[in-house]
Amino acid sequence: MRVMWKGAVSFGLVTIPIHLYAATESKNVTLRQVHEADGGRIQYKRVCTVDGEEVPYADIAKGYELSDGGMVVLTDKELSELPISTSRSIDVQEFVPLEAIDPIYYDKSYYLEPQKAAVKPYVLLRDALHKSGQVAITKVAIRQRESLAVLRVVSDVMVLTTMLWPDEVREADFPFLREDQPDVRSQEMSMAASLIDSLSDSVFEPEKYQDSYREALLQLIESKVEGKDTTPAPAAKAETEVTDLMSALQASVSAAKEARGAGGDEDSDGSRKTSRSSGDTDEESDSSENGSSKGGSSSRSTPKSTASKSTGTKPTGTKSTAGKSTKTTKSSKSGSSTSKAKSSGSMSGSSSSRSKSGGTKSDGAKSGSSSKSSGSTSGTSRSGSAKSTRKSA
């Protein structure tokens, strides 16, 4: 950084020599005025309106135009001789809380660096100012202009922020302020508060915001340098006008919540979808089991015994198409029963673990009825296998 001003901070009888640096810089992309046909730069000449001659920069002075069109000429020498007490000093006037200053008065910020012999008083004022929790109101003249300024501590460095004078801030005088204000419903106020809460954060992080226009402009320039054809950015979708204030607030709250919780909600939604799909599979398994049992009261462990019996049956002595289709049908049913039995086994395991923790006896009766049902089902499977064998024979 380049030193742009040298002076001293006057704090009572203490004087702290400092160097002043610009704390901010413009990142705007500089564009020249050129001739579109050949890219030639446009130049302006300083021409006097009285004699029509071009005036050298050394002969140019400043002038104050009167209401009747007359001009009062002021030279640089005359301006430099004006008595400004704050021309080379930052005079501390008073100390106030930072919250007492409206940001509308802020203009431009500068870093203050102590000169070599002034490090100790600089650190003393910095630490005292930080401990007090207040800021100093000062007067300073930079580039022939006297301004109010705020002196505060930012990251162990004192920062001077110039301010506008009170008569430089315009009064907000609009017609709607003198009219009767519209009635706002409590529901609308609550919804607006919800929108503010959903977009609130405890810390301001400027790094998460970007200058989209500057990035697009630089990309356009780079594309032209490389000789690439540029494609226009997609046009923004025109949003439909919402006349209902309550609907607009509700939509804004929903959009803000979705944008804030996009990362965390993906995992939770995925788990919910998985659990729902597994539940649907269990329901399908149970319904298919109930449809395959003739008595309609087969337990979930029944398909396991049925599958083992029906899979072991091998019809012999037949080459007919009907025998092959019967065997294929039974094999497919036994395969599906095996997969259903596995899922049912896991469910019955969870049921037995619940019965152990609860200490009930109802599962014993269920297991008994399940074994009876299993026996009847396996008997049915044997008889069906025997019939199939006789038919194929």
Residue pairs with C-beta under 8 A, 6 or more apart in sequence:
1 21
1 22
1 111
2 21
3 19
3 20
3 21
4 20
4 21
4 22
4 110
5 19
5 20
5 110
5 142
6 17
6 18
6 19
6 20
6 88
7 17
7 18
7 20
7 88
7 89
7 90
7 140
8 15
8 16
8 17
8 18
8 88
8 89
8 90
9 15
9 16
9 18
9 89
9 90
9 92
9 112
9 122
9 125
9 138
9 151
9 158
10 89
10 90
10 91
10 92
11 92
11 121
11 125
11 136
12 92
14 121
14 125
15 89
15 121
16 114
16 118
16 121
16 122
16 125
17 114
17 115
17 117
17 118
18 90
18 112
18 113
18 114
18 115
18 118
18 122
19 112
19 113
19 114
19 115
20 110
20 111
20 112
20 113
20 142
20 160
21 110
21 111
21 112
21 113
22 108
22 110
22 111
23 109
23 110
23 111
23 159
24 108
24 109
27 211
27 214
28 214
29 214
29 217
29 218
29 221
32 41
32 42
33 41
33 42
34 40
34 41
34 42
35 41
35 42
45 54
46 54
46 55
46 56
46 57
46 60
47 53
47 54
47 55
48 54
48 55
61 73
61 74
61 75
61 76
62 73
62 74
62 75
62 76
62 79
63 71
63 72
63 73
63 74
64 71
64 72
64 74
65 71
65 72
66 72
79 144
80 144
82 144
84 141
84 144
84 146
85 91
86 139
86 140
86 141
86 146
87 141
89 140
90 138
90 139
90 140
90 149
90 151
90 160
91 138
91 139
91 140
92 136
92 137
92 138
92 151
93 136
93 137
93 138
93 139
94 136
94 137
95 132
95 134
95 135
95 136
95 137
96 134
96 135
96 137
97 133
97 134
97 135
98 134
98 135
98 150
98 152
101 135
101 150
101 163
104 164
104 169
105 148
105 163
105 164
105 169
106 150
106 161
106 162
106 163
106 164
107 147
107 161
107 162
107 163
107 164
108 161
108 162
109 159
109 160
109 161
109 162
110 159
110 160
110 161
110 162
111 157
111 158
111 159
111 160
112 122
112 151
112 157
112 158
112 159
112 160
113 157
114 121
114 122
114 123
122 158
125 158
126 153
126 156
126 157
126 158
129 135
129 136
129 151
129 152
129 153
129 158
130 153
135 150
135 151
135 152
136 150
136 151
136 152
137 148
137 149
137 150
137 151
138 148
138 149
138 150
138 151
138 160
139 146
139 147
139 148
139 149
140 146
140 147
140 149
140 160
140 162
141 147
142 162
147 162
147 163
147 164
147 165
148 162
148 163
148 164
148 165
149 160
149 161
149 162
149 163
150 160
150 161
150 163
151 158
151 159
151 160
152 158
152 159
152 161
153 159
185 246
187 246
188 245
188 246
188 249
191 246
191 249
191 250
191 253
192 249
194 249
194 253
195 249
195 252
195 253
195 256
198 253
198 256
198 257
198 260
199 256
199 260
216 233
220 230
223 229
223 230
224 230
242 248
242 251
258 265
281 343
282 343
282 347
285 340
285 343
285 344
286 300
286 344
288 336
288 340
289 298
289 300
289 302
289 303
289 337
289 340
289 344
290 296
290 298
292 298
292 303
292 333
292 337
293 302
293 377
294 380
295 373
295 376
297 369
297 373
298 373
298 374
298 377
299 366
299 369
299 370
299 373
299 374
300 341
300 344
300 345
300 347
300 348
300 370
301 341
301 344
301 345
301 348
301 370
301 374
302 370
302 373
302 374
302 377
303 337
303 338
303 340
303 341
303 344
304 337
304 338
304 341
304 344
304 345
305 374
305 377
305 378
305 381
306 334
306 337
306 377
306 378
306 381
307 334
307 335
307 337
307 338
307 341
309 378
309 381
309 382
309 385
310 330
310 333
310 334
310 337
310 381
310 384
310 385
311 331
311 334
311 338
313 330
313 381
313 385
313 388
313 389
315 323
315 326
315 327
315 388
315 389
315 392
316 389
316 392
316 393
317 392
317 393
318 392
318 393
320 392
322 391
323 391
323 392
326 388
326 391
326 392
330 388
351 363
352 363
355 362
355 363
